[in-house]
Amino acid sequence: MADSLDDSAERTEPATPKKREDTRRKGIVSKSVEVNSAMILFFGLLVMQAACSMMAEQIAAIARSVLSEAGRFQLTPASIQGSFASGMLSLAVAVGPVLLGLVIIGLAANMAQVGFRISPEALEIKWSKLNPLKAVKMIFGSQRSMVEMLKNLVKVVLVGIVAYSAVSSVVEDSVSLMDGSVGGILGFLTRATFGAGIKIGLMFLAIALFDYLYQRYEFEKGLKMTKEEVKEETKMQDGNPVIKGRIRSIQRQIAYKRMMHDIPKADVVVTNPTHVAVAIKYDSEKMNAPRVVAKGAELIAKRIKEIAAEHHVPIVEDRILARTLYKMVDIGEEIPEKLFQAVAQLLAYIYRMKNPRSGRAKK
């Protein structure tokens, strides 16, 4: 784990998504250093074994070149620079693939644990961490330091046992090397070294797996929140219920005032007659269909009718239409198609009432 998190007996609630995201942004993640070490050791040995022959050929070529040119070599600044550049290039060709493989393995080990994310906050210098007293307390006075010490002790013992077992298995065969050739001795040592390294690498992988599970457990344990923290975070995300209620109340008051302001512009108010009132307006030049500009029940319905009467807006009683409009259409919405005919007949009736002469002329 990249950093330690506070632990408390009161922290019983799982971490919220926001807490996890904030923690990750700070660079605090569940991470085991043992996984990186084990993967670099084990897979690095495999890469070296695969590139061993190529490395040997490159190094042998460098040695042959140096020895063959030793008698004719002129010690001049230009010759020294040229030889140095040529040697470094040959060395890079020899060990470059192995180094590149180790870099890729290290990056893959990190990404497998925490994914890919750059955390600028984790790169900031925290002067509090440079306090020597705090460092001594963290090393000798914390449970985590004791666990790390015990883990390292177990690791040394297990790796020592595996290394001893791997070396002892080739001791008997090493006696025959006394009469062997240089190539045979080098081949035996190479095979023995890689064999022991692979066994030790497998032991490191097993230790790394247990360490990762432990680090994950500690991380989740330290990430837990108190009930009060969960409540506070919920308030911050969703807003304070008191403030939200006040905002909704203000919004209702604004909507109510706007609705009452639009009633005098309505063409007709349809009533239940006492429980429901719906005000309708239609402007053929601006609207595709008649629109509900106000509606309400009980006291609001009574107030709608009072304003309509004050401004000489016709009030028509139609129980079914009033109830249907109240349930189906919100304020500001156009009436649905299936109510077109009923509303059109009502509006036509109102227009005939307002203009009786035009109604007789059409007849």
CORPE-V916591 format. One line per field, one symbol per residue. ss: DSSP state (@ for helix, = for strand, . for the rest). phi: phi as a letter, one per 20 degrees, with the letter a starting at -180 (. if undefined). psi: psi as a letter, one per 30 degrees, with the letter a starting at -180 (. if undefined). Layout:
BEGIN
ss = ???
phi = ???
psi = ???
END
This chain:
BEGIN
ss = ............=...@@@@@@@@@.......@@@@@@@@@@@@@@@@@@.@@@@@@@@@@@@@@@@@........@@@@@@@@@@@@@@@@@@@@@@@@@@@@@@@@@@@@@@.....@@@@...@@@@.@@@@@@@@@..@@@@@@@@@@@@@@@@@@@@@@@@@@@@@@@@@@@@@..@@@@@@@@@@@@@@@@@@@@@@@@@@@@@@@@@@@@@@@@@@.=.@@@@@@@@@@@@..@@@@@@@@@@@@@@@@@@@@@@@....====....======.........=======.@@@@@@@@@@@@...====.@@@@@@@@@@.....=..@@@@@@@@@@@@@@@@@@.@@@@@@@.
phi = .fbedfcbfeedefffgfffffffffnecebdffffffffffffffffffefffffffffffffffffeffdfdecgfffffffffffffffffdggfffffffffffffffecmdaedgffeffdfffefffffffffddcfffffffffffffffffffffffffffdffffffffdeefffffffffffffffffffffffffffffffffffffffffefcffffffffffffenfgffffffffffffffffffffeffefeadeceddecbceccccfedcebgcedabaclffffffffffffdlegdcebgfffffffeedefnefffffdgffffffffffffffcffffffff
psi = kflkkkklffjfkkkleeeeeeeeefgjljkkfeeeeeeeeefeeeeeeegeeeeeeeeeeeeeeeefgefgkkileeeeeeeeeeeeeeeeeefeeeeeeeeeeeeeeeefefajkkjeeffkkjfffgjeeeeeeeefgleeeeeeeeeeeeeeeeeeeeeeeeeffgeeffeffeglleeeeeeeeeeeeeeeeeeeeeeeeeeeeeeeeeeeeeeeeffllleeeeeeeeeeeflkeeeeeeeeeeeeeeeeeeeeffefflelkkleffekkkkkkkjfffkflkkjfklllceeeeeeeeeeeeghkkkkkjeeeeeeeeefklkfllklefgeeeeeeeeeeeeeeeieeeeeee.
END
